[in-house]
Amino acid sequence: MKLAKIERPSKRLLEDLKRISSATAWGVLSSLGINSTFMKGIFPLKPGIKMVGPAQTLHYLPLREDMQYTPEEFRKSAAMILAEETQPGDVIVVDSGDPEGYGGMGDIMITGFTVRGAAGMVFNGSIRDSPYVRTLKIPVFCRGAQPSTTPRTMPVAANVMISCGGVLVCPGDILIGDDDGVVVIPKERAEEVAELGLEREKLEGYARKLLEAGKSLSEVYPPKREWLDNPPL
Protein backbone atom coordinates (compact mmCIF):
# COMPACT_ATOMS: atom_id res chain seq x y z
CA MET A 1 0.00 0.00 0.00
CA LYS A 2 1.38 3.38 -1.06
CA LEU A 3 0.07 6.38 0.84
CA ALA A 4 -0.83 9.70 -0.71
CA LYS A 5 1.61 12.37 0.41
CA ILE A 6 0.31 15.46 2.18
CA GLU A 7 1.72 18.95 1.84
CA ARG A 8 2.61 20.16 5.30
CA PRO A 9 2.07 23.82 6.27
CA SER A 10 4.90 26.22 6.99
CA LYS A 11 6.22 26.56 10.52
CA ARG A 12 5.12 30.21 10.50
CA LEU A 13 1.53 29.28 9.66
CA LEU A 14 1.41 26.66 12.41
CA GLU A 15 2.79 29.13 14.96
CA ASP A 16 0.12 31.65 13.96
CA LEU A 17 -2.64 29.05 14.30
CA LYS A 18 -1.35 28.02 17.73
CA ARG A 19 -2.19 31.55 18.89
CA ILE A 20 -5.91 31.18 18.13
CA SER A 21 -8.48 29.04 19.90
CA SER A 22 -10.77 26.43 18.40
CA ALA A 23 -13.68 28.81 19.13
CA THR A 24 -11.98 31.60 17.19
CA ALA A 25 -11.18 29.25 14.31
CA TRP A 26 -14.82 28.15 14.13
CA GLY A 27 -16.02 31.76 14.28
CA VAL A 28 -13.76 32.79 11.40
CA LEU A 29 -14.74 29.79 9.28
CA SER A 30 -18.41 30.45 9.97
CA SER A 31 -17.99 34.07 8.82
CA LEU A 32 -16.54 32.64 5.58
CA GLY A 33 -19.64 30.46 5.10
CA ILE A 34 -17.99 27.22 6.26
CA ASN A 35 -19.98 25.96 9.25
CA SER A 36 -19.47 22.17 9.32
CA THR A 37 -16.05 22.15 10.97
CA PHE A 38 -16.61 21.34 14.67
CA MET A 39 -16.29 17.67 15.66
CA LYS A 40 -19.29 16.83 17.82
CA GLY A 41 -18.84 14.62 20.88
CA ILE A 42 -15.04 14.53 20.74
CA PHE A 43 -13.12 16.01 23.68
CA PRO A 44 -9.58 16.00 25.11
CA LEU A 45 -8.62 12.99 27.19
CA LYS A 46 -7.02 15.39 29.67
CA PRO A 47 -7.66 19.13 30.06
CA GLY A 48 -5.31 22.00 29.42
CA ILE A 49 -3.82 20.82 26.13
CA LYS A 50 -3.51 22.46 22.72
CA MET A 51 -3.17 20.66 19.40
CA VAL A 52 -2.41 22.15 15.99
CA GLY A 53 -1.20 20.28 12.94
CA PRO A 54 -1.96 18.80 9.52
CA ALA A 55 -4.17 15.73 9.35
CA GLN A 56 -2.98 12.28 8.39
CA THR A 57 -6.10 10.14 8.20
CA LEU A 58 -6.83 6.50 8.97
CA HIS A 59 -10.04 4.71 8.01
CA TYR A 60 -11.37 1.57 9.73
CA LEU A 61 -14.17 -0.83 8.78
CA PRO A 62 -15.96 -3.50 10.82
CA LEU A 63 -14.26 -6.89 10.94
CA ARG A 64 -16.67 -9.64 9.93
CA GLU A 65 -16.34 -13.06 11.61
CA ASP A 66 -15.64 -14.92 8.38
CA MET A 67 -12.77 -12.58 7.47
CA GLN A 68 -9.33 -13.67 8.54
CA TYR A 69 -7.11 -10.86 9.81
CA THR A 70 -3.95 -12.38 11.26
CA PRO A 71 -1.27 -10.60 13.30
CA GLU A 72 1.02 -10.86 10.27
CA GLU A 73 -1.55 -9.09 8.10
CA PHE A 74 -2.05 -6.43 10.74
CA ARG A 75 1.69 -5.69 10.70
CA LYS A 76 1.24 -4.72 7.03
CA SER A 77 -2.01 -2.82 7.53
CA ALA A 78 -2.74 0.82 6.76
CA ALA A 79 -2.21 1.73 10.41
CA MET A 80 1.33 0.38 10.45
CA ILE A 81 2.21 1.99 7.13
CA LEU A 82 0.87 5.33 8.33
CA ALA A 83 2.92 5.04 11.52
CA GLU A 84 6.08 4.75 9.44
CA GLU A 85 5.08 7.75 7.31
CA THR A 86 4.20 10.01 10.25
CA GLN A 87 6.42 13.07 10.62
CA PRO A 88 6.85 15.35 13.64
CA GLY A 89 3.90 17.74 13.88
CA ASP A 90 1.33 15.52 12.13
CA VAL A 91 -2.10 14.96 13.67
CA ILE A 92 -3.45 11.43 13.25
CA VAL A 93 -7.21 11.36 12.71
CA VAL A 94 -8.91 7.96 13.04
CA ASP A 95 -12.36 7.12 11.71
CA SER A 96 -12.98 3.88 13.56
CA GLY A 97 -16.09 2.87 11.64
CA ASP A 98 -18.07 2.69 14.88
CA PRO A 99 -18.38 6.05 16.68
CA GLU A 100 -20.30 4.46 19.57
CA GLY A 101 -17.58 1.93 20.36
CA TYR A 102 -13.88 1.25 20.17
CA GLY A 103 -11.82 3.86 18.35
CA GLY A 104 -9.20 1.44 17.08
CA MET A 105 -6.17 1.99 19.33
CA GLY A 106 -4.81 1.49 22.82
CA ASP A 107 -1.62 2.45 24.62
CA ILE A 108 0.94 0.60 22.46
CA MET A 109 -0.27 1.93 19.11
CA ILE A 110 -0.74 5.44 20.48
CA THR A 111 2.80 5.27 21.90
CA GLY A 112 4.02 4.20 18.46
CA PHE A 113 2.67 7.39 16.90
CA THR A 114 3.88 9.47 19.86
CA VAL A 115 7.52 8.46 19.42
CA ARG A 116 7.26 9.39 15.74
CA GLY A 117 6.58 12.95 16.88
CA ALA A 118 2.84 13.20 16.15
CA ALA A 119 1.39 16.48 17.42
CA GLY A 120 -1.89 14.85 18.40
CA MET A 121 -4.39 12.06 17.77
CA VAL A 122 -8.16 12.29 17.23
CA PHE A 123 -10.49 9.29 17.42
CA ASN A 124 -14.08 9.00 16.25
CA GLY A 125 -14.65 6.55 19.08
CA SER A 126 -13.20 5.46 22.45
CA ILE A 127 -9.61 4.52 23.21
CA ARG A 128 -8.31 1.81 25.50
CA ASP A 129 -5.65 1.95 28.25
CA SER A 130 -6.46 5.55 29.14
CA PRO A 131 -4.55 5.48 32.49
CA TYR A 132 -1.29 5.00 30.57
CA VAL A 133 -2.22 7.20 27.62
CA ARG A 134 -2.87 10.08 30.02
CA THR A 135 0.81 9.91 31.05
CA LEU A 136 1.94 10.57 27.48
CA LYS A 137 2.63 14.14 26.38
CA ILE A 138 0.70 13.76 23.13
CA PRO A 139 -2.74 15.46 23.01
CA VAL A 140 -5.47 12.85 22.51
CA PHE A 141 -9.07 13.69 21.60
CA CYS A 142 -11.74 10.99 21.64
CA ARG A 143 -15.29 10.10 22.66
CA GLY A 144 -14.18 8.44 25.87
CA ALA A 145 -12.43 5.33 27.12
CA GLN A 146 -13.36 1.65 27.40
CA PRO A 147 -11.56 -1.59 28.23
CA SER A 148 -12.84 -3.73 25.36
CA THR A 149 -12.08 -3.84 21.65
CA THR A 150 -15.61 -4.81 20.61
CA PRO A 151 -16.92 -4.41 18.03
CA ARG A 152 -13.77 -5.42 16.22
CA THR A 153 -12.55 -3.21 13.40
CA MET A 154 -9.69 -3.19 10.92
CA PRO A 155 -7.68 -0.34 9.38
CA VAL A 156 -8.19 -0.48 5.63
CA ALA A 157 -6.99 2.85 4.20
CA ALA A 158 -4.81 5.82 5.12
CA ASN A 159 -4.64 9.39 3.86
CA VAL A 160 -8.10 9.31 2.33
CA MET A 161 -11.08 11.56 3.06
CA ILE A 162 -12.84 10.41 6.24
CA SER A 163 -15.60 11.46 8.61
CA CYS A 164 -14.73 12.27 12.22
CA GLY A 165 -17.22 13.73 14.67
CA GLY A 166 -19.60 14.33 11.78
CA VAL A 167 -17.03 16.46 9.94
CA LEU A 168 -15.24 15.79 6.66
CA VAL A 169 -11.46 15.58 7.14
CA CYS A 170 -9.17 15.64 4.10
CA PRO A 171 -5.50 14.70 4.33
CA GLY A 172 -3.52 17.87 4.97
CA ASP A 173 -6.40 19.82 6.55
CA ILE A 174 -5.23 21.57 9.71
CA LEU A 175 -6.82 20.70 13.04
CA ILE A 176 -7.01 22.94 16.09
CA GLY A 177 -7.89 21.22 19.35
CA ASP A 178 -8.22 22.56 22.90
CA ASP A 179 -10.57 22.20 25.87
CA ASP A 180 -13.55 23.25 23.72
CA GLY A 181 -12.94 20.42 21.22
CA VAL A 182 -11.60 20.07 17.69
CA VAL A 183 -12.14 22.26 14.62
CA VAL A 184 -11.06 21.30 11.10
CA ILE A 185 -9.59 24.06 8.93
CA PRO A 186 -9.64 23.30 5.18
CA LYS A 187 -6.02 23.45 4.07
CA GLU A 188 -6.88 25.87 1.26
CA ARG A 189 -8.26 28.43 3.76
CA ALA A 190 -5.66 28.04 6.52
CA GLU A 191 -3.71 31.24 5.73
CA GLU A 192 -6.93 33.26 5.70
CA VAL A 193 -8.14 31.72 8.95
CA ALA A 194 -4.82 32.47 10.64
CA GLU A 195 -4.85 36.11 9.55
CA LEU A 196 -8.48 36.76 10.51
CA GLY A 197 -8.17 34.66 13.65
CA LEU A 198 -5.23 36.66 14.98
CA GLU A 199 -7.18 39.87 14.36
CA ARG A 200 -10.18 38.47 16.23
CA GLU A 201 -8.04 37.34 19.18
CA LYS A 202 -6.51 40.83 19.37
CA LEU A 203 -9.92 42.53 19.32
CA GLU A 204 -11.31 40.24 22.00
CA GLY A 205 -8.22 40.89 24.11
CA TYR A 206 -8.98 44.62 23.94
CA ALA A 207 -12.61 43.94 24.91
CA ARG A 208 -11.61 41.98 28.01
CA LYS A 209 -9.18 44.70 29.12
CA LEU A 210 -11.79 47.41 28.62
CA LEU A 211 -14.28 45.46 30.74
CA GLU A 212 -11.67 45.07 33.47
CA ALA A 213 -11.05 48.84 33.24
CA GLY A 214 -14.71 49.51 34.01
CA LYS A 215 -16.32 49.87 30.59
CA SER A 216 -19.84 48.46 30.16
CA LEU A 217 -20.45 45.28 28.20
CA SER A 218 -22.51 47.14 25.61
CA GLU A 219 -19.59 49.52 24.98
CA VAL A 220 -17.08 46.80 24.20
CA TYR A 221 -19.05 43.90 22.73
CA PRO A 222 -19.08 43.09 19.90
CA PRO A 223 -15.49 44.36 19.53
CA LYS A 224 -14.93 47.12 16.95
CA ARG A 225 -12.63 46.57 13.96
CA GLU A 226 -11.52 50.18 14.19
CA TRP A 227 -9.53 49.18 17.27
CA LEU A 228 -7.01 47.43 14.99
CA ASP A 229 -5.90 50.83 13.64
CA ASN A 230 -6.70 52.86 16.75
CA PRO A 231 -6.16 50.73 19.86
CA PRO A 232 -8.55 51.74 22.65
CA LEU A 233 -5.91 51.21 25.35
C-alpha positions, 0 to 999 in steps of 0.5 A: 500500500502506497500512501498519498503524500500530504503537503505540510504547512509552513512553521510560520503558519502553524505558529500563527494558528497556535495563537488562536483558539478552536472557538476563534477558528470556528467563528472565522470559518463560519464568517466565511460560510464554512460551518461544518467544521466542529467535531461533535462529541469529541473532547480532550482525554485530559484538560489544558492541552492544545493541538495544531497540525496537519491531518494524516487520516486513517479509516477503519471498517468492521471486521466480519467473523468470516474474514481472517485478519492475522497478526502478520496481516495487521503488521502490514495494515494501513495503520502500520504503514501510516505510523512509518510515514508520520512526521513530527507535527502531524495529527493522526485522525482515526475514523474507527467505523463505529463512533459508539464503540472502540476507536481502534487503538490502545496504549501501544499503538498510540505510543508508536505514533507518539515516538514518531513525533505526532502532534496529536491524535483524534479518534471518532470513538473510544480509546483503550488503556487511558490510564497509561495514555494520560501519562503521554505528552501527546494530546489525545481527543476521543469520545471516551475510554473503554476496556474492550475492543468490541466491536472489532474493526480493521484499518483499511486505508490511510490518507483518504477523506474520512468522517470524524465527529460528523465532519469531513477531514481531508489529508492535509487539513489543519486541526485545532484542538483545545478544551472546547474540542476540535475544529477542522480548517480546510487546508486551502483556507488556513492562511486566511483563517490564521490572519483573521483569527489573529485579528479576532483574538486581538480585538477580543483581548482589547474587549476583556481589558476594557471590561476590566477597566470599568467599561460596560459590556454594551460599549465593548461587545461586539469588539470594533474593527476600528480598534485594529488601527486605533487601539482603545488602550 
